[in-house]
Amino acid sequence: MKKIPFIDLKRNYQVYKKEIEEKVLEVLKSGVYLNGPNTKELERVLANYLNISYAIGVSSGTEALFLILKALELPKNTYVLVPSFTFVSTVEVIIRAGLIPYFVDIEENTYNISLESLKESYENLKKKRKKVSAIVVVSLFGLPAPLKEIKDFCEEKGIKLIEDICQAFGAKIGTQKVGTFGIASATSFYPTKPLSTFGDAGMVFTSDKTLAKKIRILKEHGQTKPYYYEYHGINGRIDEIHCSILLIKFKYFEKELKLRKAIAEKYIKILSNLFPQVKVPYFPENYESSNSLFTIRVKERKRLKQFLEKKGIETKVYYDRPLHLQPIYKDLNFRNGDLPVTEKLCKEVLSLPMYPYLKEEELEYITFTIEEFYKK
Ligand SMILES: Cc1ncc(COP(=O)(O)O)c(C=O)c1O
């Protein structure tokens, strides 16, 4: 068996090569590289897919999150509740927007924010007379967070709900897609994401007209008319080449989601037999994951990872060190032991190869090798 990469991006490109190359060439020849017809069309198509009023193409998922926080004009130095078990972007933008992150623990079997910990964190801050202005909730590895319950909580407390759906575009609870529960949401089209391009790009979704208008201004340097600046903005544009690629990829997106789902189901079916040594992810009823990553939990992670590596199987650890224990966030005064579930999972999680065109025999080889490890 040849090597199985964690994500084979070249394989994905090969599937759509002809269509993509033709379209990219068309854009190159058109002379329109920014704010053109592909951008408009992608925004229209994806707003429609999410069943939301506004979609704004931006340069990355990180900038999408930043632009939302900036446009909301939340009071400076107020608190934003956020999981520690996420990619650093989710938290770095809070600081860039002049706000203070407050880390919340997660549920062991879904890897997503724990409602109990969320409520407890809110009460802790309230006792200290600290104002909480927002929550940035992440639907991690593709699985929706408990968004309905979080939305109710936010409405009760009068705080803004912002969704980081960078790993979960296409996921849903019942028929409602993630990205439509809060005031706004941010997605990423980074090459490894469920809907991806071959570079950096992202999108903001909202049903709030004023917010959408403000984000459009902020992503163009805060310019309200040509060369007239009313706000401190950024260069946060998406470009036409990425939009044209995404329009092609989107045609096959539902098919790819189904392929990902079938892979996740096969992994779960086979690896569940290795319980309790191997714990597979749990999907609550009615929760449809976009299966961007497939992550198991094992006590002997280091040895299993090395064993798989020797057999040619690449795996990754998302995330090895929680954000509340990262050097950059030491001033926030979180300590080892503060978020026990997050800290435990950081020691146990292991993500296995997952991409729509992972072959049946490759999946069988991966699961067979894991079984071999536990039979030794
Ligand atoms: C949960 C999460 N948030 C934010 C981001 C940032 O997206 P981007 O890399 O497009 O800036 C990513 C992806 O890398 C992510 O996984």
The ligand as an ORCA input file, in Angstrom:
! r2SCAN-3c Opt
* xyz 0 1
  C     -12.343     26.946     13.362
  C     -11.616     27.857     12.414
  N     -11.762     29.184     12.524
  C     -11.162     30.037     11.684
  C     -10.339     29.588     10.670
  C      -9.653     30.569      9.807
  O      -9.883     30.458      8.442
  P      -8.780     30.946      7.402
  O      -7.645     29.976      7.423
  O      -9.506     30.979      6.094
  O      -8.356     32.316      7.814
  C     -10.152     28.205     10.510
  C      -9.367     27.633      9.415
  O      -8.242     27.574      9.240
  C     -10.779     27.324     11.414
  O     -10.609     25.999     11.325
*
